[in-house]
Amino acid sequence: MEIGVNVPNFGPGTDPGVLREWARVVEGLGFDLLMVSDHVAITPDVAERYPEPFYEPFTTLSWLAGLTTRVRLGTTVLILPYRHPLLVARMAANLQQLSGGRFVLGVGVGWARQEFEALGVPFRERGRLTDAHLAALREAWRADAGGAGAVPVWVGGNSDAAIRRAARYGDAWHPLRVTLPWLRSAVERHAPPAFAPRISLRLTAAPVEDADRLAGTGTAEQIADDLDQLRRLGAGAVLLDPYHGDPEDTRRPHAAWQALATVAAQQKTG
């Protein structure tokens, strides 16, 4: 099972130097994936959670591809209705080629109504548009040199519709910040062909006993056990998300880096 990191590509503490250091830490600690988020128009509903500066994911990952050699790179998640599908197909295929086959395209339907309005995309049509765009991506890649530019696609979201969408169009289902009991139940009910969850990374000194504890939250031992349970459940990859909604945390990345170092050490000794 691969283990990766969702790197904040936004917020008051983020700049090219910090992004470069994130890449050095993630690859240096031996993690398998480095993924970033997507927003285009930082409208008030977006800025409340993910304020400027917000580094566009394809641009950022292209730059990081040149700064790394081994780690896989991807989006969690690209909001598919925001861009024409043929543009996404071209950018994703080019990034796949330029990175030496290291790109993963994680996609989703989006949630920020004001951002949809700013981009002139109908919010209520986002599910239908996502399905149509996914079909167009697959067709574009099939038509391009016999599929040579094809990219692995993770379909994000926790709804039944997202799971069905992943089964139809994706290479893996990508649920976001869930509890282990919920995920186990969803996997048993829907039997997705592959799944790669994004879970919290919140390291605590004392065990978290809350029944609604998110996977990845707790002591180092609890997090190691969560990863082991996900491995036994059949996850092909797990993405650790150290961002918990406070933009000021982007000014203090060292706490997240220490937590990642602890997880990496646990995995090596476990």
C-alpha positions as CSV (number, residue, x, y, z in Angstrom):
1,M,0.0,0.0,0.0
2,E,1.3,3.4,-1.0
3,I,1.2,6.3,1.5
4,G,1.2,9.9,0.4
5,V,0.7,13.4,1.7
6,N,-1.8,16.1,0.8
7,V,0.4,19.2,0.7
8,P,-1.2,22.7,1.3
9,N,-0.7,24.7,-1.9
10,F,-2.5,27.7,-0.4
11,G,-2.6,30.0,2.6
12,P,-0.6,32.9,4.1
13,G,2.4,30.7,4.9
14,T,2.7,29.1,1.5
15,D,5.2,30.3,-1.1
16,P,7.6,28.7,-3.5
17,G,10.2,28.1,-0.9
18,V,7.8,26.4,1.4
19,L,6.4,24.2,-1.4
20,R,10.0,23.2,-2.3
21,E,10.6,22.2,1.3
22,W,7.4,20.2,1.4
23,A,8.5,18.3,-1.6
24,R,11.9,17.7,0.0
25,V,10.3,16.4,3.2
26,V,7.7,14.2,1.5
27,E,10.2,12.6,-0.8
28,G,13.0,12.5,1.7
29,L,10.9,10.7,4.3
30,G,10.1,8.0,1.7
31,F,6.4,8.7,1.1
32,D,5.0,7.6,-2.2
33,L,2.7,10.4,-3.3
34,L,2.6,14.2,-3.1
35,M,-0.8,15.7,-3.9
36,V,-2.3,19.2,-3.9
37,S,-5.7,20.8,-4.0
38,D,-7.6,22.8,-6.7
39,H,-9.5,26.1,-6.7
40,V,-9.5,28.7,-9.5
41,A,-11.5,31.7,-8.3
42,I,-10.9,32.3,-4.6
43,T,-14.3,33.6,-3.9
44,P,-15.4,34.3,-0.3
45,D,-16.7,30.8,0.4
46,V,-13.4,29.3,-0.8
47,A,-11.2,32.0,0.9
48,E,-12.7,31.1,4.3
49,R,-11.1,27.7,4.2
50,Y,-8.4,28.0,1.6
51,P,-7.2,31.6,1.3
52,E,-4.7,33.2,-1.1
53,P,-2.2,32.7,-2.3
54,F,-3.5,29.6,-4.0
55,Y,-1.1,27.9,-6.4
56,E,-2.8,26.4,-9.4
57,P,-2.3,22.6,-9.3
58,F,-1.1,21.8,-12.8
59,T,1.5,24.6,-12.7
60,T,2.6,23.7,-9.2
61,L,3.0,20.0,-9.9
62,S,4.8,20.6,-13.2
63,W,7.4,22.6,-11.2
64,L,7.6,20.0,-8.4
65,A,8.1,17.3,-11.0
66,G,11.4,19.0,-11.9
67,L,12.4,19.2,-8.2
68,T,11.7,15.5,-7.4
69,T,12.8,12.2,-8.8
70,R,10.7,9.4,-7.3
71,V,7.5,10.6,-5.6
72,R,4.3,10.4,-7.5
73,L,2.4,13.7,-8.0
74,G,-1.3,14.3,-8.2
75,T,-4.5,16.3,-7.4
76,T,-6.9,15.8,-4.6
77,V,-9.1,16.8,-6.0
78,L,-9.2,18.7,-9.3
79,I,-12.7,20.2,-9.7
80,L,-13.5,18.8,-13.1
81,P,-16.3,21.1,-14.2
82,Y,-14.1,24.2,-13.9
83,R,-12.0,23.4,-17.1
84,H,-12.8,22.2,-20.6
85,P,-12.2,18.4,-20.6
86,L,-9.9,18.5,-23.6
87,L,-7.7,21.1,-21.9
88,V,-7.6,18.8,-18.8
89,A,-6.8,15.8,-20.9
90,R,-3.9,17.6,-22.6
91,M,-2.5,19.1,-19.4
92,A,-2.8,15.8,-17.5
93,A,-1.2,13.8,-20.4
94,N,1.7,16.3,-20.7
95,L,2.3,16.2,-17.0
96,Q,2.3,12.5,-17.0
97,Q,4.9,12.5,-19.8
98,L,7.1,15.2,-18.3
99,S,7.1,13.6,-14.9
100,G,8.1,10.2,-16.2
101,G,4.7,8.6,-15.6
102,R,4.3,9.9,-12.0
103,F,1.0,11.7,-12.3
104,V,-2.3,10.8,-10.7
105,L,-5.5,12.8,-11.6
106,G,-7.8,12.9,-8.6
107,V,-11.1,14.6,-9.6
108,G,-14.3,15.7,-7.9
109,V,-17.5,17.6,-8.5
110,G,-16.7,20.6,-6.3
111,W,-18.7,22.4,-3.5
112,A,-18.1,26.2,-3.7
113,R,-21.3,27.7,-5.2
114,Q,-19.8,31.2,-5.5
115,E,-16.8,29.9,-7.3
116,F,-19.0,28.1,-9.8
117,E,-20.9,31.3,-10.4
118,A,-17.7,33.3,-10.9
119,L,-16.6,30.8,-13.5
120,G,-20.0,30.7,-15.2
121,V,-20.5,27.0,-14.6
122,P,-23.9,25.9,-13.4
123,F,-23.6,24.6,-9.8
124,R,-26.6,22.3,-10.0
125,E,-25.2,20.6,-13.1
126,R,-21.8,19.8,-11.6
127,G,-22.5,16.0,-11.2
128,R,-23.7,15.6,-14.8
129,L,-20.8,17.8,-16.0
130,T,-18.3,15.7,-14.1
131,D,-19.6,12.5,-15.7
132,A,-19.5,14.0,-19.1
133,H,-15.9,15.4,-18.6
134,L,-14.7,12.0,-17.3
135,A,-16.1,10.3,-20.4
136,A,-14.4,13.0,-22.6
137,L,-11.1,12.5,-20.9
138,R,-11.1,8.8,-21.5
139,E,-12.0,9.3,-25.1
140,A,-9.3,11.9,-25.6
141,W,-6.7,9.7,-24.2
142,R,-7.8,6.7,-26.3
143,A,-7.6,8.8,-29.4
144,D,-4.1,10.2,-28.6
145,A,-1.5,7.8,-29.8
146,G,-3.4,4.7,-28.8
147,G,-3.8,5.9,-25.2
148,A,-0.2,6.6,-24.6
149,G,-1.1,9.7,-22.6
150,A,-3.6,8.0,-20.3
151,V,-3.4,8.9,-16.7
152,P,-4.6,7.1,-13.5
153,V,-7.9,8.7,-12.4
154,W,-9.1,8.7,-8.7
155,V,-12.7,9.8,-8.3
156,G,-13.2,11.7,-5.1
157,G,-16.2,12.0,-2.9
158,N,-18.1,10.2,-0.1
159,S,-21.5,9.9,-1.7
160,D,-23.1,6.8,-3.4
161,A,-23.0,8.8,-6.6
162,A,-19.2,9.3,-6.2
163,I,-18.7,5.6,-5.7
164,R,-20.8,4.7,-8.8
165,R,-18.8,7.4,-10.8
166,A,-15.5,5.8,-9.6
167,A,-16.7,2.4,-10.7
168,R,-17.7,3.6,-14.1
169,Y,-15.0,6.1,-15.0
170,G,-12.1,5.8,-12.5
171,D,-9.2,3.7,-11.6
172,A,-9.9,4.1,-7.8
173,W,-12.5,5.6,-5.5
174,H,-11.0,8.4,-3.4
175,P,-13.1,9.0,-0.2
176,L,-12.1,12.1,1.9
177,R,-11.6,12.3,5.7
178,V,-13.7,9.5,6.9
179,T,-14.0,7.2,10.0
180,L,-12.8,3.6,9.6
181,P,-16.2,2.1,10.5
182,W,-17.9,4.3,7.8
183,L,-15.3,3.3,5.2
184,R,-15.4,-0.4,6.0
185,S,-19.2,-0.3,5.7
186,A,-19.0,1.6,2.3
187,V,-16.4,-0.9,0.9
188,E,-18.5,-3.9,2.0
189,R,-21.7,-2.4,0.5
190,H,-20.3,-1.2,-2.8
191,A,-17.2,-3.3,-3.3
192,P,-15.3,-0.7,-5.3
193,P,-12.6,-2.3,-7.6
194,A,-10.0,-0.1,-5.9
195,F,-9.9,2.7,-3.4
196,A,-7.4,5.2,-2.1
197,P,-8.7,7.3,0.8
198,R,-7.5,10.6,2.0
199,I,-7.5,10.6,5.8
200,S,-6.7,13.1,8.5
201,L,-3.2,13.4,10.0
202,R,-3.5,14.8,13.5
203,L,-1.0,13.4,15.9
204,T,-1.9,13.6,19.6
205,A,-0.1,12.8,22.8
206,A,-3.0,10.9,24.4
207,P,-5.3,8.4,22.7
208,V,-8.4,9.7,21.1
209,E,-11.4,7.7,22.3
210,D,-14.2,9.5,20.5
211,A,-16.4,7.0,18.6
212,D,-16.5,9.4,15.7
213,R,-12.7,9.7,15.5
214,L,-11.5,10.3,12.0
215,A,-9.0,7.8,10.6
216,G,-5.5,9.3,11.1
217,T,-6.3,11.1,14.3
218,G,-4.7,10.1,17.5
219,T,-1.4,8.8,18.9
220,A,1.3,7.4,16.7
221,E,0.1,3.9,17.6
222,Q,-3.5,4.7,16.7
223,I,-2.4,6.1,13.3
224,A,-0.2,3.1,12.6
225,D,-3.1,0.8,13.4
226,D,-5.4,2.9,11.1
227,L,-3.0,2.4,8.3
228,D,-2.7,-1.3,9.0
229,Q,-6.5,-1.7,9.0
230,L,-6.7,0.2,5.7
231,R,-4.0,-2.0,4.2
232,R,-6.0,-5.1,5.3
233,L,-9.2,-3.6,4.0
234,G,-7.6,-3.5,0.6
235,A,-6.6,0.2,0.1
236,G,-4.1,0.6,-2.7
237,A,-3.0,4.0,-1.4
238,V,-3.7,6.2,1.6
239,L,-3.2,10.0,1.5
240,L,-2.4,11.8,4.8
241,D,-3.9,15.2,5.1
242,P,-2.2,17.4,7.8
243,Y,-4.4,20.5,7.1
244,H,-7.4,20.9,9.5
245,G,-9.0,24.1,8.4
246,D,-6.9,26.9,10.1
247,P,-5.0,28.9,7.4
248,E,-2.6,30.1,10.0
249,D,-1.2,26.6,10.3
250,T,0.3,27.1,6.9
251,R,2.8,29.4,8.6
252,R,3.8,26.6,10.9
253,P,4.5,23.6,8.6
254,H,7.2,22.1,11.0
255,A,4.5,20.5,13.2
256,A,3.1,18.7,10.2
257,W,6.6,17.7,9.1
258,Q,7.3,16.2,12.5
259,A,4.1,14.3,12.4
260,L,5.0,12.9,9.0
261,A,8.4,11.9,10.3
262,T,6.8,10.0,13.2
263,V,4.5,8.2,10.8
264,A,7.4,7.4,8.4
265,A,9.4,6.0,11.3
266,Q,6.5,3.9,12.5
267,Q,6.0,2.4,9.1
268,K,9.7,1.5,8.8
269,T,9.8,-0.2,12.2
270,G,6.3,-1.8,11.9
